[in-house]
Each structure stands twice: as C-alpha cells, then as structure tokens.
C-alpha cells in the first residue's frame, strides 16, 4: 500500500497562510471522509490537528483548517506563527487491507 | 486529561524477543481503538495496526502482519506490541495512540513513544 503523497517541504513568513496538500486515490482520500492531519515537533509525539477532513479537536487553534477535493486533501494554516514550524502528516482510511495509511510528511519552515 | 504512558526505552540484540506496553489513564480504555505507529530514525510515520480492547478485535497493516503481535488487557487498561525475533531494521520509535470516537481512523491521544534499538 503506497503512502499518500505530500510535498517534502513548504515555507511561509509569519502572518502568512500556507496550504499543505495530500494526494491519494479513490480508494482512500477520494472515497471516504476520514482524513486526519498531525503535527510533530522534533523529538515529540505527533498531535492530532484535524480529523474527518474538517474537524478540529478541542484545544487546536482555529488557524488550522482542513478540506478535501476529489482525491486531494489540504491543511491550511493561517496567520503563520513561529511555533507552527514542525512536520505535518496526513492520514486516511483506505479500503485496502491496511485500514489507515500516512503521507510521507511535510516539513513546514517559518521564515 | 487522557494519558497514555508507554514503557521505557529498550536495547536488544537481533533474534531476541520484546514486548512493550502502553497504559491508558482517565478514559474508558476498553471502548476506543488503540494502535501502534512506527517511526524509524529520521523517517515518517507508519501505521502498524490497531486493537479494540473491548473484544480484542485486531487489524494489521500488511507490512507488519506476521512481524509483530498487538494485544491488550482491558482489566489493566494496557496495550502491548511484541516481537518474537527482533531484527536490526526494527530499530525505531514506537508510539501508541488511541482514538476517542467510534471511528478507528484518527488518533486523538498519543503516548510519548518507546525507543527500541536492536544492535549486535
């Protein structure tokens, strides 16, 4: 089962907005509304930022939002802050036997 | 606050067996899927498998099926990941993580990770 496709890196300046894409197939992202996004700072455990494409868990800043179009999901971070610099991973339910697959991860740099 | 507490770092030799643990606190452990995620040094996250502690329904990624065993003891709110014969390529950080809805597809809470080093 191939991983979902994410850009290796994105960057933005404080205050700007950035979008990270996550591309899959009709067997995963395109077929189900079970896309999640995780933030991971160096040496730390991942943290759930978005579930079920658009749901933001309690405590997550409303600067983070998720969306989906066809086989591609997106995470948008508005009002970029230095603390947002981290690795971001998408995941999706898949109808293959794996159940859930992750993207390869995107390193966000705040300039 | 929900908490997942994982067992400590391990250093093992190839061929040895290992069982690491993840204990849940302050939530209904038996009622939510709990899973394991591998992160090899400098690499991304890999979904290994999940278990529903209430009835021990277990699902594995094909990449890990037959390589590891996931189990849980709901009486002590603890999930396990075990190997019968470790390889150097098993060297990685292993995270346990739990869902917090009926769905098994999003991990709301994460343990701090258990570093497993396999070296001769």
Interface residues (C-beta under 8 A of the other chain):
Chain A: X1 X3 X34 X36 X38 X40 X45 X46 X47 X48 X51 X52 X57 X89 X91 X92 X93 X96 X97 X98 X99 X100 X101 X102 X103 X104 X105
Chain B: X37 X44 X45 X46 X47 X49 X50 X59 X61 X62 X63 X95 X97 X101 X103 X104 X105 X106 X107 X108 X109 X110 X111 X112 X113
